[in-house]
Amino acid sequence: MRLLTGLLASAPFSSRLTGDASLSARPMERVAEPLRAMGASIRTTGGHAPIEIGPARLTGRRLELTVPTAQVKGAILLAGLDADGETTVVEPAPTRDHTERALRALGAPVTTGNGYVVVRRFQHEGFVATCPGDPSSAAFLIAASALTRSALRIEGVGLNPSRLRFLDVLDRMGVSVRIDHDGEQLGEPVGSISVQAGDALRGVRIEEDELPLIIDEVPILAALAAFARSDSWFLGAGELRVKETDRLSAIVASIRGLGGEAAIEGEDLVMAGGGLRGGSATSGADHRLAMALAVAALGADAPTTIAGIEAADVSFPGFVASLHALGARIEVEP
C-alpha cells in the first residue's frame, strides 16, 4: 500500500487504497507526509487507510526520514520517477534496497551514497523477470531446521545483502548457514541457503542500530531465543508496536502462554532461554507471529495449539504444507 501510494501520487486520476483490518491499522502518514512535500494530494483516514490520492504534479525534494523504513523510501523513489527535478531520500539507518536495485537494473538514473539515494525522472520499457523467493519467508524454514537440528537446503531465494542480516544473528546463535549464488534477477542476487545440523542455541544481543535490518525476522528470532541457553536482548524494538498487530506485546504474551519467559523493558524485548512447555497461543491474525509460533511448537515439550494459523498465508501461502512436507507433525482443524 505504501509503495502504491508513491506510484499513484503523480497519476492523472484519483485513487483510493484500502485493505483489511490489520492493514488499515498501519500508520500511513509516514508515507503521505513526505509525498505531500513533493506536491502530492493525499488524504488519509485518521492517519490510516483508506487513502485518497488525487491528481498532482510533483517536484523533487530532499527528504530526510526520521524512521528507517524501506517502504517509505521506496514510495518516495517511485514518486520521484515522475517528478520535476531531483528527488533525494536521506535515511537515518540503512534499510533494504530492493527499489533502487530494480530501478538501476531497468536503467533509471539512480545514485546511492552513504545514507542517501537520489533519483530523477525516468520511464522504463517493458521487461521480463522472475521474483526470487522471499528471504524473510525462508527465515522460518531455516529456524525450523535450526531448532530441530536438521539439515536443509532452500533454493531460488533472494540473496539481497540488505535482507540477510538475520543470518548474521543466527550465526551468533550458533546456527551454521551457507549461501550459494546462482544468478541475478533485476539487480537481485539469487541462490540457495543451506542449514547444517547444529548444536544448542546461544543467546544473542541485537543492538538498536541492527534491529531495523531484521525487523521482519524478530518474531522468529525471538521464538528461537526462547530455546537458547541464555537470555537474548532485542534493543530498540518499539517499531514492532505498529506492525499488523502490536507485535512486541504479542510476542511476549505468546511466549509466556507457551510456558516461556519474555518481557518488555522500555523499548527493548528481553527473551529468556530454556525452552517452551507448549499449550495454546493465538496469532492475532499476524502472519509472521503465526509462523513463528508454529516453528516454536516444533521444539516445545508438549503439543501446541495455534489459533489463526491461516494468517500465515498472507505472506507465505502453503507454509503449513511446507512444514508438513519437511516432516513436521501438524494437524489443521477446520
C-alpha positions as protocol buffer text, in pm:
chain_id: "A"
residue {
  index: 1
  type: MET
  ca { x: 0 y: 0 z: 0 }
}
residue {
  index: 2
  type: ARG
  ca { x: 282 y: 240 z: 84 }
}
residue {
  index: 3
  type: LEU
  ca { x: 466 y: 169 z: -242 }
}
residue {
  index: 4
  type: LEU
  ca { x: 144 y: 211 z: -442 }
}
residue {
  index: 5
  type: THR
  ca { x: 84 y: 545 z: -272 }
}
residue {
  index: 6
  type: GLY
  ca { x: 414 y: 671 z: -413 }
}
residue {
  index: 7
  type: LEU
  ca { x: 346 y: 523 z: -755 }
}
residue {
  index: 8
  type: LEU
  ca { x: -1 y: 680 z: -778 }
}
residue {
  index: 9
  type: ALA
  ca { x: 97 y: 1020 z: -632 }
}
residue {
  index: 10
  type: SER
  ca { x: 163 y: 1167 z: -979 }
}
residue {
  index: 11
  type: ALA
  ca { x: -113 y: 983 z: -1167 }
}
residue {
  index: 12
  type: PRO
  ca { x: -358 y: 1199 z: -1372 }
}
residue {
  index: 13
  type: PHE
  ca { x: -655 y: 1031 z: -1200 }
}
residue {
  index: 14
  type: SER
  ca { x: -789 y: 982 z: -848 }
}
residue {
  index: 15
  type: SER
  ca { x: -726 y: 663 z: -650 }
}
residue {
  index: 16
  type: ARG
  ca { x: -848 y: 508 z: -327 }
}
residue {
  index: 17
  type: LEU
  ca { x: -642 y: 249 z: -142 }
}
residue {
  index: 18
  type: THR
  ca { x: -791 y: 35 z: 132 }
}
residue {
  index: 19
  type: GLY
  ca { x: -728 y: -303 z: 295 }
}
residue {
  index: 20
  type: ASP
  ca { x: -832 y: -549 z: 564 }
}
residue {
  index: 21
  type: ALA
  ca { x: -849 y: -466 z: 933 }
}
residue {
  index: 22
  type: SER
  ca { x: -481 y: -534 z: 1007 }
}
residue {
  index: 23
  type: LEU
  ca { x: -355 y: -334 z: 709 }
}
residue {
  index: 24
  type: SER
  ca { x: -591 y: -47 z: 789 }
}
residue {
  index: 25
  type: ALA
  ca { x: -437 y: -25 z: 1136 }
}
residue {
  index: 26
  type: ARG
  ca { x: -90 y: 51 z: 996 }
}
residue {
  index: 27
  type: PRO
  ca { x: 36 y: 413 z: 1013 }
}
residue {
  index: 28
  type: MET
  ca { x: 21 y: 576 z: 668 }
}
residue {
  index: 29
  type: GLU
  ca { x: 102 y: 940 z: 743 }
}
residue {
  index: 30
  type: ARG
  ca { x: 469 y: 846 z: 748 }
}
residue {
  index: 31
  type: VAL
  ca { x: 446 y: 798 z: 370 }
}
residue {
  index: 32
  type: ALA
  ca { x: 177 y: 1059 z: 298 }
}
residue {
  index: 33
  type: GLU
  ca { x: 367 y: 1346 z: 464 }
}
residue {
  index: 34
  type: PRO
  ca { x: 686 y: 1335 z: 253 }
}
residue {
  index: 35
  type: LEU
  ca { x: 484 y: 1283 z: -66 }
}
residue {
  index: 36
  type: ARG
  ca { x: 277 y: 1593 z: 17 }
}
residue {
  index: 37
  type: ALA
  ca { x: 607 y: 1783 z: 46 }
}
residue {
  index: 38
  type: MET
  ca { x: 661 y: 1689 z: -319 }
}
residue {
  index: 39
  type: GLY
  ca { x: 318 y: 1830 z: -411 }
}
residue {
  index: 40
  type: ALA
  ca { x: 105 y: 1516 z: -383 }
}
residue {
  index: 41
  type: SER
  ca { x: -265 y: 1537 z: -298 }
}
residue {
  index: 42
  type: ILE
  ca { x: -310 y: 1266 z: -35 }
}
residue {
  index: 43
  type: ARG
  ca { x: -566 y: 1229 z: 242 }
}
residue {
  index: 44
  type: THR
  ca { x: -553 y: 950 z: 500 }
}
residue {
  index: 45
  type: THR
  ca { x: -828 y: 841 z: 736 }
}
residue {
  index: 46
  type: GLY
  ca { x: -705 y: 944 z: 1079 }
}
residue {
  index: 47
  type: GLY
  ca { x: -353 y: 861 z: 967 }
}
residue {
  index: 48
  type: HIS
  ca { x: -453 y: 521 z: 832 }
}
residue {
  index: 49
  type: ALA
  ca { x: -619 y: 363 z: 528 }
}
residue {
  index: 50
  type: PRO
  ca { x: -837 y: 422 z: 334 }
}
residue {
  index: 51
  type: ILE
  ca { x: -606 y: 661 z: 149 }
}
residue {
  index: 52
  type: GLU
  ca { x: -745 y: 908 z: -108 }
}
residue {
  index: 53
  type: ILE
  ca { x: -497 y: 1019 z: -376 }
}
residue {
  index: 54
  type: GLY
  ca { x: -578 y: 1296 z: -623 }
}
residue {
  index: 55
  type: PRO
  ca { x: -406 y: 1406 z: -945 }
}
residue {
  index: 56
  type: ALA
  ca { x: -94 y: 1616 z: -885 }
}
residue {
  index: 57
  type: ARG
  ca { x: 226 y: 1743 z: -1043 }
}
residue {
  index: 58
  type: LEU
  ca { x: 525 y: 1654 z: -828 }
}
residue {
  index: 59
  type: THR
  ca { x: 852 y: 1837 z: -769 }
}
residue {
  index: 60
  type: GLY
  ca { x: 1165 y: 1662 z: -648 }
}
residue {
  index: 61
  type: ARG
  ca { x: 1276 y: 1740 z: -293 }
}
residue {
  index: 62
  type: ARG
  ca { x: 1545 y: 1640 z: -43 }
}
residue {
  index: 63
  type: LEU
  ca { x: 1356 y: 1441 z: 218 }
}
residue {
  index: 64
  type: GLU
  ca { x: 1513 y: 1324 z: 545 }
}
residue {
  index: 65
  type: LEU
  ca { x: 1335 y: 1029 z: 707 }
}
residue {
  index: 66
  type: THR
  ca { x: 1312 y: 1019 z: 1085 }
}
residue {
  index: 67
  type: VAL
  ca { x: 1230 y: 646 z: 1100 }
}
residue {
  index: 68
  type: PRO
  ca { x: 1431 y: 392 z: 896 }
}
residue {
  index: 69
  type: THR
  ca { x: 1174 y: 234 z: 664 }
}
residue {
  index: 70
  type: ALA
  ca { x: 1234 y: 87 z: 319 }
}
residue {
  index: 71
  type: GLN
  ca { x: 864 y: 116 z: 233 }
}
residue {
  index: 72
  type: VAL
  ca { x: 859 y: 493 z: 271 }
}
residue {
  index: 73
  type: LYS
  ca { x: 1194 y: 525 z: 92 }
}
residue {
  index: 74
  type: GLY
  ca { x: 1062 y: 312 z: -194 }
}
residue {
  index: 75
  type: ALA
  ca { x: 741 y: 513 z: -221 }
}
residue {
  index: 76
  type: ILE
  ca { x: 935 y: 841 z: -247 }
}
residue {
  index: 77
  type: LEU
  ca { x: 1169 y: 696 z: -510 }
}
residue {
  index: 78
  type: LEU
  ca { x: 876 y: 573 z: -720 }
}
residue {
  index: 79
  type: ALA
  ca { x: 714 y: 916 z: -694 }
}
residue {
  index: 80
  type: GLY
  ca { x: 1045 y: 1073 z: -795 }
}
residue {
  index: 81
  type: LEU
  ca { x: 1036 y: 888 z: -1127 }
}
residue {
  index: 82
  type: ASP
  ca { x: 762 y: 1129 z: -1240 }
}
residue {
  index: 83
  type: ALA
  ca { x: 868 y: 1443 z: -1054 }
}
residue {
  index: 84
  type: ASP
  ca { x: 1034 y: 1757 z: -1185 }
}
residue {
  index: 85
  type: GLY
  ca { x: 1396 y: 1779 z: -1081 }
}
residue {
  index: 86
  type: GLU
  ca { x: 1589 y: 1559 z: -843 }
}
residue {
  index: 87
  type: THR
  ca { x: 1450 y: 1359 z: -551 }
}
residue {
  index: 88
  type: THR
  ca { x: 1679 y: 1268 z: -261 }
}
residue {
  index: 89
  type: VAL
  ca { x: 1594 y: 1037 z: 29 }
}
residue {
  index: 90
  type: VAL
  ca { x: 1818 y: 1052 z: 336 }
}
residue {
  index: 91
  type: GLU
  ca { x: 1793 y: 758 z: 577 }
}
residue {
  index: 92
  type: PRO
  ca { x: 1880 y: 762 z: 948 }
}
residue {
  index: 93
  type: ALA
  ca { x: 1994 y: 399 z: 914 }
}
residue {
  index: 94
  type: PRO
  ca { x: 2038 y: 154 z: 624 }
}
residue {
  index: 95
  type: THR
  ca { x: 1727 y: -34 z: 507 }
}
residue {
  index: 96
  type: ARG
  ca { x: 1654 y: -289 z: 234 }
}
residue {
  index: 97
  type: ASP
  ca { x: 1729 y: -161 z: -113 }
}
residue {
  index: 98
  type: HIS
  ca { x: 1503 y: -358 z: -350 }
}
residue {
  index: 99
  type: THR
  ca { x: 1355 y: -48 z: -516 }
}
residue {
  index: 100
  type: GLU
  ca { x: 1683 y: 119 z: -606 }
}
residue {
  index: 101
  type: ARG
  ca { x: 1831 y: -210 z: -729 }
}
residue {
  index: 102
  type: ALA
  ca { x: 1534 y: -275 z: -958 }
}
residue {
  index: 103
  type: LEU
  ca { x: 1531 y: 83 z: -1091 }
}
residue {
  index: 104
  type: ARG
  ca { x: 1905 y: 74 z: -1160 }
}
residue {
  index: 105
  type: ALA
  ca { x: 1871 y: -261 z: -1343 }
}
residue {
  index: 106
  type: LEU
  ca { x: 1598 y: -104 z: -1560 }
}
residue {
  index: 107
  type: GLY
  ca { x: 1825 y: 186 z: -1650 }
}
residue {
  index: 108
  type: ALA
  ca { x: 1691 y: 455 z: -1417 }
}
residue {
  index: 109
  type: PRO
  ca { x: 1919 y: 746 z: -1313 }
}
residue {
  index: 110
  type: VAL
  ca { x: 1971 y: 631 z: -954 }
}
residue {
  index: 111
  type: THR
  ca { x: 2262 y: 742 z: -737 }
}
residue {
  index: 112
  type: THR
  ca { x: 2333 y: 589 z: -398 }
}
residue {
  index: 113
  type: GLY
  ca { x: 2573 y: 703 z: -130 }
}
residue {
  index: 114
  type: ASN
  ca { x: 2636 y: 677 z: 241 }
}
residue {
  index: 115
  type: GLY
  ca { x: 2283 y: 709 z: 379 }
}
residue {
  index: 116
  type: TYR
  ca { x: 2112 y: 862 z: 77 }
}
residue {
  index: 117
  type: VAL
  ca { x: 1950 y: 772 z: -258 }
}
residue {
  index: 118
  type: VAL
  ca { x: 1889 y: 1013 z: -547 }
}
residue {
  index: 119
  type: VAL
  ca { x: 1654 y: 954 z: -842 }
}
residue {
  index: 120
  type: ARG
  ca { x: 1539 y: 1162 z: -1139 }
}
residue {
  index: 121
  type: ARG
  ca { x: 1255 y: 1138 z: -1389 }
}
residue {
  index: 122
  type: PHE
  ca { x: 1251 y: 807 z: -1576 }
}
residue {
  index: 123
  type: GLN
  ca { x: 1017 y: 583 z: -1778 }
}
residue {
  index: 124
  type: HIS
  ca { x: 1134 y: 226 z: -1838 }
}
residue {
  index: 125
  type: GLU
  ca { x: 1038 y: -16 z: -2113 }
}
residue {
  index: 126
  type: GLY
  ca { x: 862 y: -347 z: -2054 }
}
residue {
  index: 127
  type: PHE
  ca { x: 1066 y: -630 z: -1905 }
}
residue {
  index: 128
  type: VAL
  ca { x: 1051 y: -997 z: -1807 }
}
residue {
  index: 129
  type: ALA
  ca { x: 1184 y: -1117 z: -1472 }
}
residue {
  index: 130
  type: THR
  ca { x: 1130 y: -1387 z: -1210 }
}
residue {
  index: 131
  type: CYS
  ca { x: 1068 y: -1289 z: -848 }
}
residue {
  index: 132
  type: PRO
  ca { x: 1310 y: -1484 z: -625 }
}
residue {
  index: 133
  type: GLY
  ca { x: 1189 y: -1648 z: -306 }
}
residue {
  index: 134
  type: ASP
  ca { x: 1142 y: -1413 z: -12 }
}
residue {
  index: 135
  type: PRO
  ca { x: 1430 y: -1442 z: 240 }
}
residue {
  index: 136
  type: SER
  ca { x: 1203 y: -1334 z: 526 }
}
residue {
  index: 137
  type: SER
  ca { x: 976 y: -1630 z: 449 }
}
residue {
  index: 138
  type: ALA
  ca { x: 1276 y: -1860 z: 416 }
}
residue {
  index: 139
  type: ALA
  ca { x: 1382 y: -1748 z: 764 }
}
residue {
  index: 140
  type: PHE
  ca { x: 1100 y: -1951 z: 920 }
}
residue {
  index: 141
  type: LEU
  ca { x: 1210 y: -2272 z: 747 }
}
residue {
  index: 142
  type: ILE
  ca { x: 1573 y: -2200 z: 839 }
}
residue {
  index: 143
  type: ALA
  ca { x: 1470 y: -2154 z: 1201 }
}
residue {
  index: 144
  type: ALA
  ca { x: 1269 y: -2476 z: 1195 }
}
residue {
  index: 145
  type: SER
  ca { x: 1578 y: -2657 z: 1068 }
}
residue {
  index: 146
  type: ALA
  ca { x: 1797 y: -2500 z: 1337 }
}
residue {
  index: 147
  type: LEU
  ca { x: 1552 y: -2577 z: 1618 }
}
residue {
  index: 148
  type: THR
  ca { x: 1513 y: -2942 z: 1519 }
}
residue {
  index: 149
  type: ARG
  ca { x: 1887 y: -2975 z: 1439 }
}
residue {
  index: 150
  type: SER
  ca { x: 1810 y: -3090 z: 1086 }
}
residue {
  index: 151
  type: ALA
  ca { x: 1997 y: -3015 z: 762 }
}
residue {
  index: 152
  type: LEU
  ca { x: 1801 y: -2818 z: 499 }
}
residue {
  index: 153
  type: ARG
  ca { x: 1866 y: -2653 z: 161 }
}
residue {
  index: 154
  type: ILE
  ca { x: 1631 y: -2384 z: 26 }
}
residue {
  index: 155
  type: GLU
  ca { x: 1673 y: -2297 z: -342 }
}
residue {
  index: 156
  type: GLY
  ca { x: 1576 y: -1995 z: -551 }
}
residue {
  index: 157
  type: VAL
  ca { x: 1597 y: -1747 z: -262 }
}
residue {
  index: 158
  type: GLY
  ca { x: 1668 y: -1376 z: -300 }
}
residue {
  index: 159
  type: LEU
  ca { x: 2012 y: -1308 z: -154 }
}
residue {
  index: 160
  type: ASN
  ca { x: 2000 y: -929 z: -133 }
}
residue {
  index: 161
  type: PRO
  ca { x: 2257 y: -842 z: 137 }
}
residue {
  index: 162
  type: SER
  ca { x: 2017 y: -589 z: 292 }
}
residue {
  index: 163
  type: ARG
  ca { x: 1779 y: -879 z: 365 }
}
residue {
  index: 164
  type: LEU
  ca { x: 2024 y: -1132 z: 508 }
}
residue {
  index: 165
  type: ARG
  ca { x: 2130 y: -967 z: 834 }
}
residue {
  index: 166
  type: PHE
  ca { x: 1921 y: -1226 z: 1019 }
}
residue {
  index: 167
  type: LEU
  ca { x: 2175 y: -1487 z: 903 }
}
residue {
  index: 168
  type: ASP
  ca { x: 2442 y: -1297 z: 1098 }
}
residue {
  index: 169
  type: VAL
  ca { x: 2220 y: -1315 z: 1405 }
}
residue {
  index: 170
  type: LEU
  ca { x: 2166 y: -1688 z: 1353 }
}
residue {
  index: 171
  type: ASP
  ca { x: 2541 y: -1734 z: 1324 }
}
residue {
  index: 172
  type: ARG
  ca { x: 2588 y: -1566 z: 1662 }
}
residue {
  index: 173
  type: MET
  ca { x: 2323 y: -1801 z: 1799 }
}
residue {
  index: 174
  type: GLY
  ca { x: 2527 y: -2099 z: 1680 }
}
residue {
  index: 175
  type: VAL
  ca { x: 2339 y: -2184 z: 1359 }
}
residue {
  index: 176
  type: SER
  ca { x: 2564 y: -2285 z: 1069 }
}
residue {
  index: 177
  type: VAL
  ca { x: 2433 y: -2144 z: 739 }
}
residue {
  index: 178
  type: ARG
  ca { x: 2590 y: -2132 z: 392 }
}
residue {
  index: 179
  type: ILE
  ca { x: 2473 y: -1926 z: 95 }
}
residue {
  index: 180
  type: ASP
  ca { x: 2546 y: -2004 z: -271 }
}
residue {
  index: 181
  type: HIS
  ca { x: 2484 y: -1752 z: -550 }
}
residue {
  index: 182
  type: ASP
  ca { x: 2332 y: -1887 z: -873 }
}
residue {
  index: 183
  type: GLY
  ca { x: 2248 y: -1572 z: -1070 }
}
residue {
  index: 184
  type: GLU
  ca { x: 2064 y: -1241 z: -1067 }
}
residue {
  index: 185
  type: GLN
  ca { x: 1714 y: -1104 z: -1135 }
}
residue {
  index: 186
  type: LEU
  ca { x: 1663 y: -729 z: -1184 }
}
residue {
  index: 187
  type: GLY
  ca { x: 1970 y: -648 z: -981 }
}
residue {
  index: 188
  type: GLU
  ca { x: 1884 y: -901 z: -709 }
}
residue {
  index: 189
  type: PRO
  ca { x: 2129 y: -1186 z: -642 }
}
residue {
  index: 190
  type: VAL
  ca { x: 1955 y: -1524 z: -628 }
}
residue {
  index: 191
  type: GLY
  ca { x: 2072 y: -1860 z: -497 }
}
residue {
  index: 192
  type: SER
  ca { x: 2033 y: -2114 z: -219 }
}
residue {
  index: 193
  type: ILE
  ca { x: 2060 y: -2117 z: 160 }
}
residue {
  index: 194
  type: SER
  ca { x: 2180 y: -2434 z: 333 }
}
residue {
  index: 195
  type: VAL
  ca { x: 2149 y: -2505 z: 705 }
}
residue {
  index: 196
  type: GLN
  ca { x: 2370 y: -2761 z: 876 }
}
residue {
  index: 197
  type: ALA
  ca { x: 2255 y: -2967 z: 1172 }
}
residue {
  index: 198
  type: GLY
  ca { x: 2393 y: -2782 z: 1472 }
}
residue {
  index: 199
  type: ASP
  ca { x: 2431 y: -2780 z: 1847 }
}
residue {
  index: 200
  type: ALA
  ca { x: 2241 y: -2599 z: 2123 }
}
residue {
  index: 201
  type: LEU
  ca { x: 2141 y: -2238 z: 2058 }
}
residue {
  index: 202
  type: ARG
  ca { x: 2314 y: -1944 z: 2226 }
}
residue {
  index: 203
  type: GLY
  ca { x: 2153 y: -1624 z: 2349 }
}
residue {
  index: 204
  type: VAL
  ca { x: 2214 y: -1311 z: 2141 }
}
residue {
  index: 205
  type: ARG
  ca { x: 2217 y: -935 z: 2185 }
}
residue {
  index: 206
  type: ILE
  ca { x: 2082 y: -728 z: 1895 }
}
residue {
  index: 207
  type: GLU
  ca { x: 2172 y: -361 z: 1916 }
}
residue {
  index: 208
  type: GLU
  ca { x: 1934 y: -79 z: 1826 }
}
residue {
  index: 209
  type: ASP
  ca { x: 2116 y: 9 z: 1503 }
}
residue {
  index: 210
  type: GLU
  ca { x: 2095 y: -353 z: 1382 }
}
residue {
  index: 211
  type: LEU
  ca { x: 1729 y: -409 z: 1458 }
}
residue {
  index: 212
  type: PRO
  ca { x: 1585 y: -223 z: 1152 }
}
residue {
  index: 213
  type: LEU
  ca { x: 1775 y: -469 z: 931 }
}
residue {
  index: 214
  type: ILE
  ca { x: 1599 y: -768 z: 1090 }
}
residue {
  index: 215
  type: ILE
  ca { x: 1265 y: -608 z: 1175 }
}
residue {
  index: 216
  type: ASP
  ca { x: 1060 y: -871 z: 988 }
}
residue {
  index: 217
  type: GLU
  ca { x: 1257 y: -1159 z: 1137 }
}
residue {
  index: 218
  type: VAL
  ca { x: 1228 y: -1053 z: 1503 }
}
residue {
  index: 219
  type: PRO
  ca { x: 928 y: -1284 z: 1572 }
}
residue {
  index: 220
  type: ILE
  ca { x: 1110 y: -1596 z: 1453 }
}
residue {
  index: 221
  type: LEU
  ca { x: 1442 y: -1494 z: 1610 }
}
residue {
  index: 222
  type: ALA
  ca { x: 1258 y: -1435 z: 1938 }
}
residue {
  index: 223
  type: ALA
  ca { x: 1098 y: -1779 z: 1908 }
}
residue {
  index: 224
  type: LEU
  ca { x: 1442 y: -1936 z: 1863 }
}
residue {
  index: 225
  type: ALA
  ca { x: 1578 y: -1729 z: 2153 }
}
residue {
  index: 226
  type: ALA
  ca { x: 1324 y: -1896 z: 2380 }
}
residue {
  index: 227
  type: PHE
  ca { x: 1522 y: -2218 z: 2331 }
}
residue {
  index: 228
  type: ALA
  ca { x: 1870 y: -2069 z: 2381 }
}
residue {
  index: 229
  type: ARG
  ca { x: 2094 y: -2149 z: 2675 }
}
residue {
  index: 230
  type: SER
  ca { x: 2093 y: -1786 z: 2795 }
}
residue {
  index: 231
  type: ASP
  ca { x: 1891 y: -1467 z: 2769 }
}
residue {
  index: 232
  type: SER
  ca { x: 1858 y: -1262 z: 2449 }
}
residue {
  index: 233
  type: TRP
  ca { x: 1806 y: -888 z: 2403 }
}
residue {
  index: 234
  type: PHE
  ca { x: 1640 y: -708 z: 2112 }
}
residue {
  index: 235
  type: LEU
  ca { x: 1717 y: -340 z: 2176 }
}
residue {
  index: 236
  type: GLY
  ca { x: 1502 y: -55 z: 2040 }
}
residue {
  index: 237
  type: ALA
  ca { x: 1221 y: -281 z: 1919 }
}
residue {
  index: 238
  type: GLY
  ca { x: 945 y: -19 z: 1953 }
}
residue {
  index: 239
  type: GLU
  ca { x: 874 y: -21 z: 1576 }
}
residue {
  index: 240
  type: LEU
  ca { x: 718 y: -365 z: 1630 }
}
residue {
  index: 241
  type: ARG
  ca { x: 426 y: -193 z: 1801 }
}
residue {
  index: 242
  type: VAL
  ca { x: 296 y: -62 z: 1466 }
}
residue {
  index: 243
  type: LYS
  ca { x: 300 y: -377 z: 1256 }
}
residue {
  index: 244
  type: GLU
  ca { x: -9 y: -586 z: 1173 }
}
residue {
  index: 245
  type: THR
  ca { x: -55 y: -608 z: 1549 }
}
residue {
  index: 246
  type: ASP
  ca { x: 136 y: -471 z: 1846 }
}
residue {
  index: 247
  type: ARG
  ca { x: 389 y: -738 z: 1758 }
}
residue {
  index: 248
  type: LEU
  ca { x: 609 y: -654 z: 2057 }
}
residue {
  index: 249
  type: SER
  ca { x: 337 y: -726 z: 2313 }
}
residue {
  index: 250
  type: ALA
  ca { x: 205 y: -1021 z: 2111 }
}
residue {
  index: 251
  type: ILE
  ca { x: 544 y: -1195 z: 2113 }
}
residue {
  index: 252
  type: VAL
  ca { x: 571 y: -1160 z: 2490 }
}
residue {
  index: 253
  type: ALA
  ca { x: 213 y: -1280 z: 2552 }
}
residue {
  index: 254
  type: SER
  ca { x: 254 y: -1578 z: 2318 }
}
residue {
  index: 255
  type: ILE
  ca { x: 585 y: -1693 z: 2465 }
}
residue {
  index: 256
  type: ARG
  ca { x: 450 y: -1665 z: 2818 }
}
residue {
  index: 257
  type: GLY
  ca { x: 139 y: -1856 z: 2712 }
}
residue {
  index: 258
  type: LEU
  ca { x: 360 y: -2142 z: 2596 }
}
residue {
  index: 259
  type: GLY
  ca { x: 548 y: -2158 z: 2924 }
}
residue {
  index: 260
  type: GLY
  ca { x: 844 y: -1937 z: 2840 }
}
residue {
  index: 261
  type: GLU
  ca { x: 967 y: -1611 z: 2990 }
}
residue {
  index: 262
  type: ALA
  ca { x: 973 y: -1281 z: 2800 }
}
residue {
  index: 263
  type: ALA
  ca { x: 941 y: -915 z: 2894 }
}
residue {
  index: 264
  type: ILE
  ca { x: 936 y: -562 z: 2755 }
}
residue {
  index: 265
  type: GLU
  ca { x: 1177 y: -322 z: 2922 }
}
residue {
  index: 266
  type: GLY
  ca { x: 1116 y: 25 z: 2780 }
}
residue {
  index: 267
  type: GLU
  ca { x: 1155 y: -28 z: 2404 }
}
residue {
  index: 268
  type: ASP
  ca { x: 1358 y: -347 z: 2446 }
}
residue {
  index: 269
  type: LEU
  ca { x: 1241 y: -708 z: 2410 }
}
residue {
  index: 270
  type: VAL
  ca { x: 1404 y: -949 z: 2653 }
}
residue {
  index: 271
  type: MET
  ca { x: 1378 y: -1323 z: 2593 }
}
residue {
  index: 272
  type: ALA
  ca { x: 1476 y: -1586 z: 2849 }
}
residue {
  index: 273
  type: GLY
  ca { x: 1613 y: -1915 z: 2719 }
}
residue {
  index: 274
  type: GLY
  ca { x: 1541 y: -2261 z: 2847 }
}
residue {
  index: 275
  type: GLY
  ca { x: 1269 y: -2383 z: 2614 }
}
residue {
  index: 276
  type: LEU
  ca { x: 889 y: -2386 z: 2600 }
}
residue {
  index: 277
  type: ARG
  ca { x: 635 y: -2611 z: 2767 }
}
residue {
  index: 278
  type: GLY
  ca { x: 371 y: -2595 z: 2494 }
}
residue {
  index: 279
  type: GLY
  ca { x: -1 y: -2523 z: 2524 }
}
residue {
  index: 280
  type: SER
  ca { x: -218 y: -2272 z: 2338 }
}
residue {
  index: 281
  type: ALA
  ca { x: -143 y: -1945 z: 2161 }
}
residue {
  index: 282
  type: THR
  ca { x: -305 y: -1716 z: 1905 }
}
residue {
  index: 283
  type: SER
  ca { x: -159 y: -1544 z: 1602 }
}
residue {
  index: 284
  type: GLY
  ca { x: -384 y: -1240 z: 1641 }
}
residue {
  index: 285
  type: ALA
  ca { x: -417 y: -1250 z: 1259 }
}
residue {
  index: 286
  type: ASP
  ca { x: -45 y: -1162 z: 1231 }
}
residue {
  index: 287
  type: HIS
  ca { x: 120 y: -1374 z: 960 }
}
residue {
  index: 288
  type: ARG
  ca { x: 473 y: -1359 z: 1100 }
}
residue {
  index: 289
  type: LEU
  ca { x: 360 y: -1438 z: 1452 }
}
residue {
  index: 290
  type: ALA
  ca { x: 156 y: -1734 z: 1322 }
}
residue {
  index: 291
  type: MET
  ca { x: 464 y: -1881 z: 1152 }
}
residue {
  index: 292
  type: ALA
  ca { x: 692 y: -1807 z: 1448 }
}
residue {
  index: 293
  type: LEU
  ca { x: 457 y: -1987 z: 1684 }
}
residue {
  index: 294
  type: ALA
  ca { x: 434 y: -2288 z: 1451 }
}
residue {
  index: 295
  type: VAL
  ca { x: 812 y: -2315 z: 1443 }
}
residue {
  index: 296
  type: ALA
  ca { x: 837 y: -2269 z: 1820 }
}
residue {
  index: 297
  type: ALA
  ca { x: 587 y: -2553 z: 1863 }
}
residue {
  index: 298
  type: LEU
  ca { x: 836 y: -2791 z: 1696 }
}
residue {
  index: 299
  type: GLY
  ca { x: 1063 y: -2762 z: 1999 }
}
residue {
  index: 300
  type: ALA
  ca { x: 802 y: -2744 z: 2277 }
}
residue {
  index: 301
  type: ASP
  ca { x: 779 y: -3022 z: 2538 }
}
residue {
  index: 302
  type: ALA
  ca { x: 408 y: -3082 z: 2475 }
}
residue {
  index: 303
  type: PRO
  ca { x: 169 y: -3036 z: 2180 }
}
residue {
  index: 304
  type: THR
  ca { x: 80 y: -2676 z: 2091 }
}
residue {
  index: 305
  type: THR
  ca { x: -247 y: -2541 z: 1953 }
}
residue {
  index: 306
  type: ILE
  ca { x: -224 y: -2221 z: 1748 }
}
residue {
  index: 307
  type: ALA
  ca { x: -540 y: -2026 z: 1673 }
}
residue {
  index: 308
  type: GLY
  ca { x: -535 y: -1829 z: 1348 }
}
residue {
  index: 309
  type: ILE
  ca { x: -259 y: -2023 z: 1174 }
}
residue {
  index: 310
  type: GLU
  ca { x: -425 y: -1937 z: 842 }
}
residue {
  index: 311
  type: ALA
  ca { x: -280 y: -1586 z: 877 }
}
residue {
  index: 312
  type: ALA
  ca { x: 50 y: -1734 z: 753 }
}
residue {
  index: 313
  type: ASP
  ca { x: -94 y: -1738 z: 401 }
}
residue {
  index: 314
  type: VAL
  ca { x: -73 y: -1357 z: 389 }
}
residue {
  index: 315
  type: SER
  ca { x: 299 y: -1374 z: 306 }
}
residue {
  index: 316
  type: PHE
  ca { x: 373 y: -1748 z: 275 }
}
residue {
  index: 317
  type: PRO
  ca { x: 91 y: -1936 z: 102 }
}
residue {
  index: 318
  type: GLY
  ca { x: 136 y: -2305 z: 174 }
}
residue {
  index: 319
  type: PHE
  ca { x: 350 y: -2250 z: 484 }
}
residue {
  index: 320
  type: VAL
  ca { x: 178 y: -2524 z: 685 }
}
residue {
  index: 321
  type: ALA
  ca { x: 203 y: -2765 z: 391 }
}
residue {
  index: 322
  type: SER
  ca { x: 574 y: -2684 z: 356 }
}
residue {
  index: 323
  type: LEU
  ca { x: 642 y: -2759 z: 723 }
}
residue {
  index: 324
  type: HIS
  ca { x: 444 y: -3082 z: 696 }
}
residue {
  index: 325
  type: ALA
  ca { x: 638 y: -3185 z: 384 }
}
residue {
  index: 326
  type: LEU
  ca { x: 962 y: -3137 z: 579 }
}
residue {
  index: 327
  type: GLY
  ca { x: 842 y: -3379 z: 847 }
}
residue {
  index: 328
  type: ALA
  ca { x: 656 y: -3163 z: 1100 }
}
residue {
  index: 329
  type: ARG
  ca { x: 355 y: -3327 z: 1266 }
}
residue {
  index: 330
  type: ILE
  ca { x: 76 y: -3079 z: 1207 }
}
residue {
  index: 331
  type: GLU
  ca { x: -300 y: -3123 z: 1220 }
}
residue {
  index: 332
  type: VAL
  ca { x: -515 y: -2840 z: 1083 }
}
residue {
  index: 333
  type: GLU
  ca { x: -867 y: -2819 z: 1225 }
}
residue {
  index: 334
  type: PRO
  ca { x: -1138 y: -2658 z: 1008 }
}
